[in-house]
Each structure stands twice: as structure tokens, then as C-alpha cells.
Amino acid sequence: MQFATPLPSLPSVHDRDSALEKAATDTYDVAVVGGGITGAGILLEAAARGLSAVLLEKRDFASGTSGRSSRLIHGGLRYLESLDFGVVAESLRERRRLLAMAPHLVWAAPFVIPFFKGSYFSRRKTLVEAGLVFYDALASSLTVMRHRRGTRTELAELIPGIDPSLYDEGVIYWDAIHDDVRTCLAVLKTASAHGALPLNYCEVVDVEPAARGVQISVIDRADGLPFHVRARAVVNATGAAAGVVAARLGLGVRLELVPARGAHLVVRKSAYSGRAAVLLPVESDKRFVFVIPNDTGVLVGTTDTPHDGSLDEPMPQTSDLRYIADAFSSWAEAPLGKNDVTGAFAGLRPLVTSDHSSQRTSEISRKHVILAGARRSVTVTGGKYTAFRSMAEEAVDLVSEVVLEEARVPSPTRRLSLAGSCSFEWFARAARELCPGLPVRHLRILWRRYGADGLRVLRYQSELSGGVVPDNTSPGCIEGQVAYAVRHEAALGLEDVMLRRLRLGTDDIETASRLAGTAEEIMRAELSRKRGSAAMERQKSQFFKGIEARRAAVAEAIK
């Protein structure tokens, strides 16, 4: 394993001026448009191969689909039913790699499929078990345990809160979970350690042919100033907006993209205190929803609904949240109440199809598409979060051979550790030297969020408040986490911190509202006399508007 040392950072408000100057004066081999996981993966792949690379994201990193997923690193068990064997096999290979690349961010967890009496799962029991046999075979590794049968007694201990009188038995299989935003940020930091330049709030407005490459017109959305970037190749990795962006920039590719909205509820552990994730069938449309416990709450979702609204800021609809709540309540010992729900969010899956009018979004393949186009461009969209690294490898191969007309080199990212990678034992020893007596639960949350960089968070917490202050925002380091987000993760406003770096705006609406003032005070001190203070003012109103919209949707859906 290779380790990215010293711990890298993203260009912060303190060095944004010099980063923008570098972007405007250097000439790059590859310019990536889009700062979600697909763009981040391509940036890392290019930089690790020795190509000079810059990334331009018009909003914040992971502000789209990559920060609004079900937070799974998985093969996609349900895709076996649609015979998408290639998608499943690729994802399982990448799951194995990610468990090794980022043990602090990606961890294996048990998943339970109860055979509820008379349910879709129960009627297809043989097919479910056959699918799991195939799933294990495709994984071809003992990175995670293989599936097995579970009795009612055993399952009741794993999934308390789900009514055991409704099932007799079930199966237990293993997949992996993660925090999607933090994984994306770790990939960007690792790319930065290899010499790449990731920039948020830089919107690409035009791409024009130029000598030996292209000239990219960019607007710095932090202060409204325009500048240009020169590159030999440009990669469009803008997710659900890839078709719109390709058309606007004249990249010469036509895509039939169907954005599918996936909504989620976040509920308290008192509503579901299980140690395992559980799949709950929805009889009306032969789908299922996941119930996924994490360190601070429980994620329940998702929907698969055609979306015709904003691609930048999709909001969970009342019907989406009611669907999820009804699915949970159908099999739970107690129906989901409004006091059980702490948050909600929605993201868009970029689904590529040749005939979207004849298919439900749930029936469209999750295969990715990579196309060479005009103006020395490559467009990448579709696919699953889990397979971001292999998609990036394929995309940079195409860039090298077709656009740059150079021989491709073997991918170095297959065995590359992500920034912050360390063992929990090492982190716990180092953290307790800084903060003796810190509870194991807080240590584990810090490690899973930041890896080795959790030590920086603890130092900043001590600097700003004199130590770790327990509160409802586990691990209780609100000041240190906000300072870290500004100093090392390019956060410029409340949305960047509260929605993405800390996840409070989506996962715990009331706590986010309560702590917004504290976060704002710290950010004002960090941004004082620095570029980015205007962006913070704009984000403040957007943050509270989003909080109210999510609060209203939850209140309407959960009576």
C-alpha cells in the first residue's frame, strides 16, 4: 500500500487567490468539469499517472448526487434480477478495492433480508438465495463474509424494531457503507497530494479551441470574477447535468439522460436500534427500501422517481417521504412518527437510456457511458458511486489514447490509499494523547469521518474552545470541525459546512438550526479579510431556506 503523506488539504480560503492564479497561468494536460465523485476520481487517476490536472466545480464539491446517495459501497444485489451482471461484478471488484484503500471511510456491515410472510421476498425465497450465491461468487473474495440463513431469534437480535411476528426466517449477507461526501473529499485530497488542483465555485461557461488544446472560460462564483484555463483535454463529468453541459459547451455528444430522484429519511436510533441494515419490501411496486444504521442515526430509503425539477438542488417531495415512511411502518413494531424523524434529503441518479419513454427509472441500467466528443473532450456519466475508480481509469485511458494521442499507462490507483487512511488502533492511541478520556464512540466517529486528520480536528477544538465539548453533534467537536472544514476542505459558507462536511443540515435539521450561529461565528473569524466572505453571505440565506423546505416536507409526510 502507498500512503499519501503528509496529510493533504484542498485549496482553502486562505490560499484561494494563489490557487486561482495558478489555474489561470498554467497549462494543464486535463481539465475536469464537475466536482462529484466521478470528476474527483478522474482527477485522481490523471494526477496519479503524472498528468497535470485541474478540476472546476461550479458549486461545492459533492454538492450534487455524490453527497445525496444511500451511502452504500455495494455490488447492487437488485441488479442481478435485471441481468446486469457486468455492473454487479465491476462494483464488487471496486468494493473490495475501496475497503482496502480507505478502511477509515468504508466498512463492511451485515444486511438482513427477512422473509416476511406473504411478501415479495418470501414468494421469491429461492430466487433471493440463488442471487446471493451468485453475488458471493462474483465477489470472489473473503473481504467480507458470505451470506447465510438466519433464524427468527437471530434476526430479532440483529434488527430490533422490525416486527418478528411478521417473519419466520431470513438471510444475512454483507456489503459496505460509507459517508459519500467524505469519500469524495478524500479522493480530491489524494489527487491534490499528487499535484492536482481541485477548485470549487468555479463555473465553466465556455470551451473554445486554442493552440494545442482548448481555452476554458470560467467564472469564480465566490466573487464573480472571470478567468481562463488552458488545457490539452477537457472531461465533462457533471452527472445528471452532463447532457445539458455537453450541449451548452458544444462538446458534440448527445445523451439521453433521465434523472431519477432518490429521497431518504433520517430517523433516530430509538425508532430502529439494529446492528444490521435491513431490506424492507414494498409490495406495491416490487421494490425495497434500505434501513441503514450509522454512527449517529438511521438512513431509510430510497425512492426511484422521474425528476423534472432543478438539477442543482433537488428537494425531497412529500410523496417521496410518505412512500418511505409507509414502507418502514408496514414492517416495524411501531409506525414511524414525526418525533422519530430528524432529517431528509434527495439526490439525482444520472440514468442513461436510448428510450426513456418506455421504461420506469428503476428498470434503467446503471451502466456508465464514456464518449469522446468535439473540442478535445470526453464526457462521462451514469454508473454507480461504487465504481467511480474503474470509471475514472477507463475515462483517462480514452483521454490519453484519443485526445492526447499518447500511450496509456497502467492505472496506479488500484492499490492507492486515500488521504487520511490509518487503522483505528493507531488513531485512538494518538487521539488520546491529545484528549485523554475521549470515549470510544467519539473516537470512532472522528476516525470514520476524518481518518488521521481527526487529530487536526482535535487540535483545533482545543485551540478554539479549550477541549472537546460534548453536545448533540457527535463527536462533540463542532468548533474544531468547522475550523477544519474552512482551513483544509475549501468550505466557503454554511451550506458547505452544515450540509456536507458535517451532514447536519440533511441528517439533523433541528440541531443544524441550533448550531448554525456557532458555525457562522467561527467561519466569520476564519474568513475575516479573506476572499469568500461574500459567498458565505449568499449561502446563509440558501441554507436556512433549504432547512425550512426539508422541515416542511417531513412535517407534511409524517403526521
C-alpha positions in Angstrom: 0.0 0.0 0.0 1.1 3.6 -0.8 0.2 6.3 1.7 -0.4 9.9 0.8 1.8 11.8 3.3 1.9 14.4 4.7 -1.9 14.8 5.1 -3.0 16.8 2.1 -5.6 19.6 2.0 -7.9 21.3 -0.5 -7.3 24.9 -1.5 -8.8 26.9 1.4 -10.0 30.5 1.5 -6.5 31.4 2.8 -4.8 30.3 -0.4 -7.7 30.6 -2.9 -6.1 33.6 -4.6 -2.9 31.8 -5.4 -4.8 28.7 -6.4 -6.9 30.7 -8.9 -3.8 32.4 -10.2 -2.1 29.1 -10.8 -5.2 27.8 -12.6 -5.2 30.9 -14.9 -1.4 30.8 -15.7 -0.5 27.1 -16.1 -1.4 24.9 -19.0 -2.9 21.5 -18.0 -3.0 18.1 -19.6 -6.5 17.6 -18.4 -9.3 19.9 -17.1 -12.2 18.1 -15.4 -15.6 19.8 -15.2 -17.6 18.6 -12.2 -16.6 18.0 -8.6 -18.7 15.0 -7.7 -17.2 11.5 -7.2 -16.9 10.9 -11.0 -14.9 14.1 -11.5 -12.9 13.5 -8.3 -12.0 10.0 -9.4 -10.9 11.2 -12.9 -8.8 14.0 -11.3 -7.0 11.5 -9.1 -6.5 9.0 -11.9 -5.0 11.6 -14.2 -2.7 13.1 -11.5 -1.6 9.7 -10.3 -0.5 8.9 -13.9 1.7 12.0 -13.9 -0.7 14.2 -16.0 -1.2 17.8 -14.9 -4.8 18.2 -13.9 -7.3 20.8 -12.7 -10.9 20.4 -11.6 -13.6 23.0 -11.9 -16.8 22.7 -9.9 -19.5 25.4 -10.2 -20.8 24.8 -6.7 -19.3 22.9 -3.8 -17.6 19.5 -4.1 -20.1 16.6 -3.7 -23.0 19.1 -3.7 -24.9 17.0 -6.2 -25.6 13.3 -6.4 -22.3 12.4 -4.7 -23.5 14.0 -1.4 -27.1 12.7 -1.6 -26.8 8.9 -2.1 -27.8 5.9 0.1 -24.2 5.9 1.3 -23.6 2.3 0.2 -20.5 0.8 -1.4 -22.1 -2.3 -2.8 -22.5 -4.6 -5.8 -26.2 -3.8 -6.3 -27.9 -7.0 -5.4 -31.1 -6.0 -7.2 -29.3 -5.5 -10.5 -28.9 -9.3 -10.7 -32.7 -9.5 -11.3 -32.3 -7.3 -14.4 -29.3 -9.4 -15.5 -26.9 -6.5 -15.2 -24.1 -9.0 -14.3 -21.3 -6.7 -15.6 -22.4 -3.8 -13.4 -22.6 -6.1 -10.3 -19.2 -7.7 -11.0 -17.5 -4.4 -11.6 -19.0 -2.9 -8.4 -18.0 -5.9 -6.3 -14.4 -5.7 -7.5 -14.3 -2.0 -6.7 -15.9 -2.6 -3.3 -13.0 -4.9 -2.4 -10.5 -2.2 -3.5 -12.3 0.6 -1.6 -12.3 -1.5 1.7 -8.5 -1.6 1.3 -8.0 1.9 0.0 -10.0 3.7 2.8 -10.5 1.5 5.8 -11.5 4.6 7.8 -14.2 5.6 5.4 -15.6 2.3 4.0 -16.5 -0.5 6.3 -18.3 -3.9 5.9 -21.7 -4.3 7.6 -24.3 -7.0 7.8 -27.5 -6.7 5.8 -30.7 -8.7 6.6 -33.4 -9.8 4.2 -36.3 -11.1 6.3 -38.7 -13.4 4.6 -41.8 -11.6 5.7 -44.9 -13.9 5.5 -46.7 -13.4 2.1 -44.2 -10.8 1.0 -42.4 -10.3 -2.3 -39.2 -11.6 -0.7 -41.0 -14.7 0.8 -42.6 -15.6 -2.5 -39.2 -15.4 -4.2 -37.2 -17.0 -1.5 -35.4 -19.5 -3.7 -34.5 -16.8 -6.2 -33.2 -14.4 -3.5 -30.9 -17.1 -2.1 -29.8 -18.1 -5.6 -29.0 -14.4 -6.3 -26.9 -14.2 -3.1 -25.0 -17.3 -4.0 -24.1 -15.7 -7.3 -23.4 -12.4 -5.6 -20.9 -14.1 -3.3 -19.3 -15.9 -6.3 -18.9 -12.6 -8.2 -17.2 -11.1 -5.2 -14.6 -13.9 -5.4 -13.0 -12.7 -2.2 -13.2 -13.1 1.5 -13.0 -9.4 2.1 -16.5 -9.7 3.5 -18.3 -12.8 4.8 -20.6 -14.9 2.6 -24.3 -14.9 3.1 -26.1 -17.4 5.4 -29.5 -18.3 6.7 -30.7 -16.7 9.9 -33.4 -17.8 12.3 -36.2 -15.6 13.6 -34.4 -15.4 17.0 -31.1 -14.4 15.5 -32.7 -11.9 13.2 -34.7 -10.3 16.0 -31.4 -9.6 17.8 -29.9 -8.0 14.7 -32.9 -5.9 13.6 -34.9 -4.9 16.7 -37.8 -2.6 15.9 -38.8 -4.8 12.9 -41.8 -6.9 14.0 -40.5 -10.5 14.4 -44.0 -11.9 14.2 -44.1 -11.0 10.6 -41.2 -13.2 9.5 -40.0 -16.8 10.3 -36.5 -16.6 8.9 -34.3 -14.7 6.5 -30.8 -14.4 5.1 -27.8 -12.3 6.3 -25.3 -11.0 3.7 -22.5 -8.5 3.8 -21.9 -5.3 1.9 -20.2 -2.0 2.8 -21.3 1.5 3.9 -19.6 4.9 3.9 -20.1 8.7 4.1 -20.4 9.7 0.4 -19.3 13.3 0.9 -16.2 12.4 3.0 -15.2 9.7 0.5 -15.4 12.3 -2.3 -13.3 14.8 -0.3 -10.7 12.2 0.5 -10.4 11.4 -3.2 -9.9 15.1 -4.0 -7.3 15.5 -1.2 -5.4 12.4 -2.6 -5.5 14.0 -6.0 -4.1 17.2 -4.5 -1.3 15.2 -2.9 -0.4 14.1 -6.4 -0.2 17.6 -7.7 -3.8 18.2 -9.0 -5.7 21.4 -8.4 -9.3 21.0 -7.3 -11.4 24.2 -7.3 -14.9 24.7 -6.1 -17.2 27.6 -7.0 -15.6 27.9 -10.5 -18.2 27.6 -13.2 -17.2 26.7 -16.7 -19.2 28.9 -19.2 -17.4 28.2 -22.5 -14.9 25.9 -24.1 -13.1 27.1 -27.3 -10.4 25.6 -29.5 -7.0 27.0 -28.9 -3.4 26.3 -30.0 -2.5 22.7 -28.9 -5.7 22.4 -26.8 -8.7 24.4 -25.6 -9.3 27.6 -23.7 -11.9 27.3 -20.9 -13.8 30.4 -19.8 -14.5 30.2 -16.0 -16.3 32.5 -13.6 -15.2 32.4 -9.9 -18.6 32.3 -8.2 -17.0 33.3 -4.9 -16.5 36.9 -6.2 -17.9 36.9 -9.7 -14.5 37.4 -11.5 -13.9 35.7 -14.8 -10.6 33.9 -15.8 -9.4 31.4 -18.4 -7.9 27.9 -18.1 -5.8 26.3 -20.8 -5.8 22.6 -21.2 -5.0 19.9 -23.8 -8.1 17.9 -22.9 -11.4 18.5 -21.1 -13.6 16.0 -19.3 -17.3 16.6 -18.7 -18.1 14.8 -15.5 -21.2 16.7 -14.5 -23.5 13.8 -13.6 -27.2 14.3 -14.2 -26.4 17.6 -16.0 -23.9 16.0 -18.4 -26.2 16.2 -21.4 -27.1 19.9 -20.7 -23.5 20.8 -20.2 -22.3 19.0 -23.3 -24.9 20.8 -25.4 -24.1 24.2 -23.9 -20.4 23.9 -24.3 -20.6 22.4 -27.8 -18.9 19.1 -26.9 -20.5 17.2 -29.8 -22.1 14.4 -27.9 -25.8 13.7 -27.5 -27.1 11.9 -24.4 -30.5 10.6 -23.4 -30.3 11.2 -19.7 -33.2 10.5 -17.3 -32.6 12.0 -13.8 -34.2 9.7 -11.2 -34.8 11.2 -7.8 -33.8 9.2 -4.8 -35.2 10.5 -1.5 -34.2 9.5 2.1 -35.4 9.9 5.6 -33.1 10.0 8.6 -34.6 8.6 11.8 -33.5 8.3 15.4 -31.9 5.1 16.7 -34.8 4.9 19.1 -37.0 4.0 16.1 -34.6 1.4 14.9 -31.7 0.3 17.1 -30.5 -2.6 15.0 -26.9 -3.5 14.4 -27.6 -4.7 10.9 -29.1 -2.9 7.9 -32.3 -4.4 6.7 -34.2 -4.5 3.4 -37.9 -4.0 3.6 -40.1 -4.9 0.6 -42.6 -2.5 -0.9 -45.4 -4.7 -2.3 -47.0 -2.1 -4.5 -44.1 -1.8 -6.9 -41.9 -4.8 -6.1 -39.1 -2.7 -4.8 -37.5 -2.4 -1.4 -36.1 0.3 0.9 -32.9 0.1 2.9 -32.8 0.8 6.6 -29.1 1.5 7.3 -27.8 2.4 10.8 -24.7 4.5 11.1 -22.8 6.2 13.9 -25.3 9.0 14.5 -28.7 7.9 13.1 -30.5 5.6 10.7 -30.9 6.2 6.9 -34.1 5.0 5.4 -34.6 5.0 1.6 -34.7 5.2 -1.3 -37.2 6.2 -3.9 -36.7 5.9 -7.7 -38.9 8.7 -9.2 -38.5 10.6 -12.5 -37.4 14.1 -11.8 -38.3 17.2 -13.8 -37.2 19.9 -11.4 -34.0 21.6 -10.6 -30.8 19.6 -11.3 -28.8 21.7 -8.9 -31.0 21.5 -5.7 -33.5 18.6 -5.8 -35.7 18.6 -2.7 -37.4 15.5 -1.2 -41.1 15.6 -2.1 -43.9 14.9 0.4 -44.9 11.8 -1.7 -41.4 10.5 -1.6 -41.1 10.7 2.1 -44.6 9.3 2.7 -43.6 6.3 0.5 -40.5 5.7 2.6 -42.3 6.1 5.9 -45.1 3.8 4.9 -42.6 1.2 3.8 -40.9 1.3 7.2 -44.1 1.4 9.2 -45.5 -1.7 7.3 -43.0 -4.0 8.9 -42.0 -2.1 12.1 -43.2 -2.8 15.6 -44.4 0.8 15.8 -45.3 3.2 13.0 -42.9 6.0 12.2 -43.9 9.2 14.0 -42.8 12.8 13.4 -40.7 12.8 16.5 -38.7 9.8 15.1 -37.5 11.7 12.0 -34.5 14.1 12.2 -33.8 14.8 8.6 -34.4 14.2 4.9 -32.7 14.8 1.6 -32.9 13.8 -2.1 -30.4 13.2 -4.9 -30.5 12.5 -8.6 -29.2 9.4 -10.3 -28.0 10.1 -13.9 -29.5 7.3 -15.8 -28.5 6.8 -19.5 -31.1 5.3 -21.8 -31.9 5.1 -25.5 -35.7 5.1 -24.9 -36.6 6.6 -21.6 -40.3 6.9 -22.5 -40.8 3.1 -22.3 -39.1 2.4 -19.1 -39.6 3.1 -15.4 -36.5 4.6 -13.9 -36.0 1.6 -11.7 -35.7 -0.6 -14.8 -33.0 1.5 -16.5 -29.4 0.1 -16.3 -26.8 1.7 -14.0 -24.1 1.3 -16.7 -21.9 4.2 -17.3 -21.2 5.9 -20.6 -17.9 7.4 -21.7 -17.8 9.2 -25.1 -15.2 11.2 -27.0 -16.5 14.4 -28.4 -15.6 17.7 -30.0 -13.2 20.3 -28.7 -10.8 17.7 -27.3 -13.4 16.5 -24.9 -14.6 13.3 -23.2 -18.0 13.0 -21.5 -18.6 10.6 -18.6 -21.9 10.0 -16.9 -24.1 7.2 -15.5 -22.7 4.4 -13.4 -22.7 3.8 -9.7 -20.8 5.6 -6.9 -19.1 2.3 -6.0 -17.4 2.0 -9.5 -16.0 5.6 -9.6 -12.4 4.4 -9.7 -12.8 2.0 -12.6 -14.9 4.6 -14.5 -12.1 7.0 -14.0 -9.5 4.5 -15.2 -11.5 3.9 -18.4 -12.0 7.6 -18.9 -8.4 8.6 -18.6 -7.4 5.7 -20.9 -9.7 7.3 -23.5 -8.3 10.8 -22.9 -4.7 9.5 -23.2 -5.2 7.5 -26.4 -7.8 9.5 -28.3 -7.4 13.1 -27.2 -3.8 13.4 -26.1 -2.7 10.7 -28.6 -0.3 9.2 -26.1 0.2 5.6 -24.9 -1.9 4.8 -21.9 -0.1 3.7 -18.8 -1.3 1.1 -16.2 -3.6 2.6 -13.6 -1.7 3.3 -10.3 -5.0 3.9 -8.4 -5.8 0.2 -7.9 -3.6 0.0 -4.9 -3.5 3.6 -3.7 -4.6 4.5 -0.2 -6.9 7.5 0.2 -5.9 10.6 2.2 -6.2 10.1 5.9 -6.1 6.3 5.7 -5.0 4.7 9.1 -6.1 2.0 11.4 -8.5 2.8 14.3 -6.0 1.5 16.8 -3.3 3.9 15.7 -5.8 6.8 15.6 -7.2 6.0 19.1 -3.7 6.0 20.7 -2.8 9.3 19.0 -6.1 11.0 19.8 -6.0 10.0 23.5 -2.6 11.6 23.8 -4.3 14.9 22.8 -7.6 14.3 24.7 -7.3 11.7 27.4 -10.5 10.0 28.3 -12.2 10.6 25.0 -15.0 8.0 24.7 -14.5 5.2 22.2 -17.7 6.1 20.4 -16.5 9.7 19.8 -13.1 8.3 18.7 -14.7 6.0 16.2 -16.9 8.7 14.7 -13.9 11.1 14.3 -11.9 8.3 12.7 -14.7 7.3 10.3 -15.2 10.9 9.3 -11.6 12.1 9.0 -9.1 9.3 9.5 -5.7 10.6 10.6 -7.0 14.1 10.0 -9.2 13.7 13.1 -6.1 14.7 15.0 -6.2 18.1 13.3 -9.9 18.5 14.3 -9.0 17.7 18.0 -6.2 20.3 17.9 -8.5 23.0 16.5 -11.1 22.1 19.1 -8.6 22.6 21.8 -7.4 25.8 20.3 -10.9 27.3 19.9 -12.8 26.0 23.0 -10.3 24.5 25.3 -11.2 20.9 24.6 -13.9 18.6 23.4 -17.4 19.8 24.4 -20.0 17.0 24.4 -23.3 18.0 22.7 -25.8 16.5 20.3 -23.4 16.8 17.4 -21.4 13.6 17.9 -18.4 13.6 18.3 -18.9 16.9 20.0 -16.2 18.9 18.2 -18.3 21.5 16.4 -15.8 24.3 16.6 -12.9 22.1 15.6 -14.8 20.5 12.7 -15.9 23.9 11.3 -12.4 25.3 11.5 -11.0 22.2 9.8 -13.6 22.5 7.0 -12.6 26.1 6.3 -8.8 25.6 6.7 -8.4 22.2 4.9 -11.6 21.4 2.9 -12.4 24.6 0.9 -15.6 25.4 2.7 -16.8 28.9 2.0 -20.2 29.0 3.6 -22.8 27.5 5.9 -24.1 25.1 3.3 -20.6 23.7 2.6 -20.1 23.0 6.4 -23.5 22.1 7.7 -25.0 20.3 4.7 -21.9 18.4 3.5 -18.8 18.5 5.8 -20.9 17.8 9.0 -24.1 16.4 7.4 -26.3 18.2 10.0 -28.4 20.1 7.5 -29.7 16.9 5.9 -29.5 14.4 8.8 -30.4 16.5 11.9 -32.4 19.6 10.9 -33.1 20.9 14.4 -29.5 20.5 15.6 -28.3 22.2 12.4 -30.6 25.2 13.1 -29.5 25.4 16.7 -25.7 25.3 15.9 -25.8 27.4 12.7 -25.0 30.5 14.8 -21.9 28.9 16.3 -20.7 27.7 12.9 -21.3 31.1 11.4 -19.3 32.8 14.2 -16.3 30.5 13.6 -16.5 30.9 9.9 -16.6 34.7 10.1 -13.4 34.7 12.1 -11.8 32.3 9.6 -13.0 34.2 6.6 -12.2 37.7 8.0 -10.5 39.8 5.3 -10.3 36.8 3.1 -11.8 36.1 -0.3 -15.0 34.1 0.3 -16.9 36.2 2.8 -19.4 37.3 0.1 -20.0 33.7 -0.8 -20.8 33.0 2.9 -23.5 35.7 3.0 -25.2 34.2 -0.1 -25.0 30.7 1.4 -26.6 31.8 4.7 -30.0 32.5 3.2 -29.8 29.4 1.0 -29.0 27.3 4.0 -32.0 28.4 6.0 -34.3 28.2 3.0 -33.3 24.6 2.5 -33.7 23.8 6.2 -37.3 25.1 6.0 -38.1 23.2 2.8 -36.9 19.9 4.3 -38.7 20.6 7.6 -41.9 21.3 5.8 -41.7 18.2 3.6 -41.1 16.0 6.7 -44.0 17.6 8.6 -46.4 17.1 5.7 -45.3 13.5 5.1 -45.1 12.3 8.7 -48.2 13.2 10.8 
